[in-house]
Amino acid sequence: MDRRAFGMGAVATLGLSACASANPRFLAYDGPEVTSMVINKSARKLYLLHNEHVLKEYKVDLGFAPNGTKTKRGDGRTPEGTYLIDRRNPKSRYHLSLGISYPDSKDIAEAKAAGVDPGGDIFIHGEPKTRSEKKRAKKQSDWTAGCIAVKNEEIEEIYAMVNRGTVITLRP
């Protein structure tokens, strides 16, 4: 009887792990390594690259004041420059998110010289989870506070393909 209970538990565990791996957030990516990312703000495009080869391209929404680089908290701008993907958040208030290492030491020094807070918490993320934020995002493009937003299905792909430490360049 104990062996049968153990066997049934093992089958149940395997069944649950199969369900978990079917969740798109946890699908493994087995293609070429994403060696860098580029965001072209004026074209509203995000590119995943393997060396010089574009693997994937996505349309993006930016901060609510997209022209120019981020200089202070609350300015609604998306940063420009070269950073790293420095964190992964499966429990984001948006549908998944990848953190960008803004502000770096240069950004901090420039903000300090200007007497302002550089801001932070810049992410690539999916769509909002709350009804009011979903409504706002549908009404206008460039609806974030400075982040880069893509569709939920797209952030699931990006999340599976991009590792911590990946270089990301944000261009005007």
C-alpha positions as CSV (number, residue, x, y, z in Angstrom):
1,M,0.0,0.0,0.0
2,D,2.8,2.4,0.8
3,R,4.5,1.7,-2.5
4,R,1.3,2.3,-4.3
5,A,0.8,5.7,-2.5
6,F,4.4,6.6,-3.3
7,G,3.8,5.7,-7.0
8,M,0.6,7.7,-7.2
9,G,2.4,10.7,-5.5
10,A,5.2,10.4,-8.1
11,V,2.8,10.4,-11.0
12,A,0.9,13.4,-9.5
13,T,4.2,15.3,-9.1
14,L,5.2,14.5,-12.7
15,G,1.8,15.6,-13.9
16,L,2.1,18.9,-12.0
17,S,5.6,19.6,-13.4
18,A,4.3,18.9,-16.9
19,C,1.6,21.5,-16.3
20,A,4.1,24.0,-15.0
21,S,6.4,23.6,-18.0
22,A,3.4,24.2,-20.3
23,N,3.1,27.7,-18.8
24,P,4.7,30.1,-21.4
25,R,6.5,32.0,-18.6
26,F,8.6,29.0,-17.9
27,L,9.2,27.6,-21.4
28,A,12.8,27.1,-22.2
29,Y,14.3,28.9,-25.2
30,D,16.6,26.7,-27.2
31,G,17.5,29.0,-30.1
32,P,20.6,31.2,-30.5
33,E,21.7,33.1,-27.5
34,V,20.4,36.7,-27.2
35,T,23.7,38.5,-26.9
36,S,22.2,42.0,-26.9
37,M,19.1,44.1,-27.2
38,V,18.5,47.4,-29.0
39,I,15.6,49.7,-28.5
40,N,15.1,52.3,-31.2
41,K,12.8,54.8,-29.5
42,S,11.9,56.9,-32.5
43,A,10.9,53.8,-34.5
44,R,9.2,52.3,-31.3
45,K,11.1,49.0,-31.9
46,L,12.9,46.5,-29.7
47,Y,15.3,44.1,-31.3
48,L,16.8,40.9,-29.8
49,L,20.1,40.1,-31.4
50,H,22.6,37.3,-31.6
51,N,25.8,39.1,-32.4
52,E,24.8,41.2,-35.4
53,H,21.8,39.0,-36.5
54,V,18.3,40.2,-35.5
55,L,16.4,37.2,-33.9
56,K,13.2,39.0,-33.1
57,E,11.6,42.4,-33.4
58,Y,8.8,43.9,-31.4
59,K,6.7,47.1,-31.4
60,V,7.0,49.0,-28.1
61,D,5.3,51.7,-26.1
62,L,7.5,54.1,-24.1
63,G,7.2,56.6,-21.3
64,F,4.5,59.3,-21.7
65,A,7.1,61.9,-22.6
66,P,9.3,59.8,-25.0
67,N,11.5,62.5,-26.6
68,G,14.9,62.9,-25.0
69,T,16.6,60.8,-22.3
70,K,15.5,60.4,-18.7
71,T,17.0,63.0,-16.5
72,K,14.9,62.9,-13.3
73,R,12.2,60.9,-11.5
74,G,8.8,61.6,-12.8
75,D,9.8,63.1,-16.2
76,G,8.0,60.3,-18.1
77,R,11.0,59.7,-20.3
78,T,12.6,56.4,-21.3
79,P,16.4,56.4,-20.7
80,E,18.9,56.5,-23.6
81,G,22.3,54.8,-23.4
82,T,23.8,51.3,-22.7
83,Y,22.8,49.3,-19.7
84,L,22.3,45.7,-18.6
85,I,19.3,43.6,-17.9
86,D,19.9,43.3,-14.1
87,R,16.8,41.5,-12.7
88,R,13.9,39.3,-13.7
89,N,10.5,39.8,-12.0
90,P,7.9,37.0,-12.5
91,K,5.6,38.7,-10.0
92,S,5.6,42.2,-11.6
93,R,2.5,44.5,-11.3
94,Y,2.6,44.2,-15.1
95,H,2.7,40.9,-17.0
96,L,6.4,39.8,-16.3
97,S,9.3,42.3,-16.3
98,L,13.0,42.6,-17.0
99,G,14.9,45.3,-15.1
100,I,17.2,47.7,-16.7
101,S,20.3,48.9,-14.8
102,Y,19.3,52.6,-15.0
103,P,20.6,54.8,-13.4
104,D,24.2,54.0,-13.8
105,S,27.0,56.1,-12.1
106,K,27.0,58.6,-15.0
107,D,23.2,59.2,-14.7
108,I,23.5,59.5,-10.9
109,A,26.4,62.1,-11.2
110,E,24.4,64.1,-13.8
111,A,21.3,64.1,-11.7
112,K,23.3,65.1,-8.6
113,A,24.9,68.0,-10.5
114,A,21.4,69.2,-11.5
115,G,20.1,68.7,-8.0
116,V,17.5,66.1,-8.9
117,D,16.7,62.5,-8.3
118,P,17.5,60.4,-11.4
119,G,14.6,58.0,-10.8
120,G,14.9,54.3,-11.4
121,D,12.9,51.1,-11.7
122,I,13.0,51.1,-15.5
123,F,11.7,47.8,-16.9
124,I,10.7,46.0,-20.1
125,H,7.3,44.7,-19.2
126,G,3.9,43.4,-20.5
127,E,0.5,44.9,-20.2
128,P,-1.0,46.2,-16.9
129,K,-2.9,43.9,-14.7
130,T,-5.4,46.4,-13.2
131,R,-8.5,47.5,-15.1
132,S,-7.9,51.2,-14.8
133,E,-4.3,50.9,-16.1
134,K,-5.4,48.6,-18.9
135,K,-7.9,51.3,-20.0
136,R,-5.3,54.0,-19.9
137,A,-2.8,51.9,-21.9
138,K,-5.4,51.2,-24.6
139,K,-6.3,54.9,-25.0
140,Q,-2.8,56.1,-25.7
141,S,0.6,54.9,-27.0
142,D,3.6,55.7,-24.8
143,W,1.6,55.3,-21.6
144,T,4.4,54.1,-19.2
145,A,6.2,56.2,-16.6
146,G,9.5,55.6,-18.5
147,C,9.5,51.8,-19.1
148,I,9.3,49.9,-22.3
149,A,6.0,48.0,-22.8
150,V,5.1,45.1,-25.1
151,K,2.2,42.8,-25.4
152,N,1.9,40.0,-22.9
153,E,2.7,37.2,-25.4
154,E,5.7,39.1,-26.4
155,I,7.1,39.7,-22.9
156,E,6.7,35.9,-22.4
157,E,9.0,35.3,-25.4
158,I,11.4,38.0,-24.3
159,Y,11.5,36.8,-20.8
160,A,12.3,33.2,-22.0
161,M,15.0,34.4,-24.3
162,V,16.9,37.2,-22.4
163,N,19.2,36.4,-19.5
164,R,20.4,38.6,-16.6
165,G,23.5,40.5,-17.8
166,T,22.4,40.9,-21.4
167,V,23.5,44.3,-22.7
168,I,20.7,46.7,-23.8
169,T,21.2,49.8,-25.8
170,L,18.4,52.4,-25.9
171,R,18.8,54.8,-28.8
172,P,16.9,58.1,-29.5
